[in-house]
Amino acid sequence: MDRAQEIAHLREIAVEILPIRDETPVPLDEGLLPLIKEICEEKGIAYEVMPSGAGHDAMQMAKITRAGMIFVPSKRGISHNPMEWTDPEDICLGAQILLETIVRVANEKT
């Protein structure tokens, strides 16, 4: 916001920044990230751990059950946009990781 105000001042225009949404972040299950990383490593699938600032279904699900997220790469990093494109091979890898995660969680002893 400070940068927008700075640019507005330099251009002698007014800018007003209003929040569209104000949601409290929801912590995801701490046990799922290490499990997902382990599965990726076992399968030789490259991964990055990254935060997500977007609202996802996981925010709602985390209120009632364990929740985590698996992202797959989009071309040029574009997401939540009509220009978003993910290669089918990457979607397949993400689905394999998701399936293996579900199977392992389902077989955990409580």
N, C-alpha and C positions, 0 to 999 in steps of 0.2 A: 504494500500500500504506500509506503514511503516513496518508492520509486515513481509510482503513478502521480503522487502529489508533486514530486520534484519536476517531472516532465510537464505537468500542467502549469506549474509556476513559470518554467522557462518559455512555454508557448503562450503564456498569458491567457489561459483558459481555466475554466472551473471543472473540477472533477469531484464526484461524490461516489463513494464506495459503500454499498450496503450489502450486508450478508444475505444470501439467498436462503441458506439453511444453517442451522446451528444444532448439530447433533453431537452428543457425547461419544467419544470413541469407545468401542467395545473390545475388551481384551479377548483374543482368541485362545484356544486351548494350548497350553504350554507344552503338552506332550506330543501334539501332532507335528509340530515343525521338525523336531529331531527324527521322528518316524519317516516323514516325507523325504527329508534329506538322506536318510539311510537307504530308502528305496531307490532314490535317484543314483546314489553312489553304487549300490549293488548292480543296477542295470546299466551303469556307465552313461547316465544321462546328465549332461551339464545343467546346472541350476544356479540361480542367484536368489539370495534371501533379500526381500524388499518390503518396505512398508507400503500400505495402500491407503490413500486418503479418500478414495471414492466410497460411496455408500454401496454396500453389497448385501445380498441376502444373508450372508454370514453374520452380519450385525444383528439380524433378528433371530437367527438360529442359535447364536451364542447365548441368548437369554434362556434357552430351554435345553440345550444339549452341547456336546463338544463340537467345536467348529474350527475349521482351518481353511486356507485357500491355496489353490494351485493355479498359478498363472502360466499361460503359454505365450511365447513371443509373437508380437504383431509386427508386420512390416513397417519399418521406419518408426516404430514405437507408437504408432497411432492407435488409440483405443477409444471406445465410447463415441464413435464417429462413423458416418457412412463410408469413409475411406479405409476403415479398419480391414485388414486382411491377415489371416493366419493360415500358414500352409497346412494342408490336411495331415501331413506327416507329424507336425508339431501337435495338432489336436489329438492325434492317435497316441502320441507319447504321453500327453497330459491325461488322457483317459486311462491309459495303462497304469500310470502312477496313482490315479484316483481309485481304480479298482483294487490295486494291491493294498492301498491304505485302508479301504473299507474292509477288505478280507482280514487284514491283521487286527484292526480294531475290533471286529466282530469276534475274533478268536481270542482276544485278551481275557485273562482270568480276572474276575473282579474280587 
